[in-house]
Each structure stands twice: as C-alpha cells, then as structure tokens.
Amino acid sequence: MKQYIINVPQLQSVSKRLSSFAVSVICWIMWGYLLYPIVTVINWLRGDYDVINEMRWFGGYKSLLELLEIYLGTLIILGVVWIAWILLRKLRRQRILPAAKKKVTDDEMATFYQVEKEKLVQSREQQNVTVFFDEHGQIVDFKFSGES
C-alpha cells in the first residue's frame, strides 16, 4: 500500500521537515548563484564600475567569452532535453488516453470496490454521500444524505 501524503506540515516527522528545509535552502542558494552575474551586470549598467576590477580578477574579456559559450551550450542542452520531455509526454499520453476512455460497467466497479451494486447505483443518485473505510482502505459503509 502506498504511504499517505501529509498535507499538514506539523504532522510530518522532524526528519522530513528538516530535509524539506535543507532542500529549500539549497535551491535558494543555487538561485542566488545563478542570479549573481545578472545583478553584477545591472550594477555595472547603473554606473558601478567596480565590476571592471572583478572582471579582471576572473580573467578579463576572454574568460567572459568562454563562460558565455558554456552558458549557451548549457541552455541549448536544457532546451533539447525539455523539448524531448514534452514530446515523450505527448506520445505517452496519446497511447494512454484511448485505454482510459474504456467504459466500466457497474458490475466491474462493484466487484473492484467490493460493494453491492445496488448501493453503488443508489450513491450515484444522491447529492451527498459519505463513504466509510476500514484501516486497510476498503469501503465498509455508505451514508446517504437524508439518513441519520
């Protein structure tokens, strides 16, 4: 059986909360690292010419061109991977959707959920239905609107 997803963070274990926090901090550090060159260029355009000293320290104009080639190559690779992922998902969806449109009979549904067919048909006609489950996730009972 699959584990349940907890939507209430205070009910998660301490280790899960700490790991979530650590992943979040790492992602923010990565964003800062990626945005630092943009902030530096914006400051240079605003008149902060200390960037020239920083550029000399990192190897000057030739180093900048080499970095731009690496960045451009990385962007191209990411774009190709992204487009391949989209096409793969589209092809996969085209294969799955026809099977998803298969009609399921009431008998098959009642057998799958282990409930009586009459209860299933009756629940479809109600506005409010409360379904009770046991500890294994099996349907135990129905409560229809208007019943007490």
PyMOL commands that set and color helices and strands:
alter all, ss='L'
color gray80, all
select helices_A, chain A and resi 9-11+14-45+51-57+60-100+106-113+117-125
alter helices_A, ss='H'
color red, helices_A
select strands_A, chain A and resi 129-133+139-144
alter strands_A, ss='S'
color yellow, strands_A
deselect
rebuild
show_as cartoon
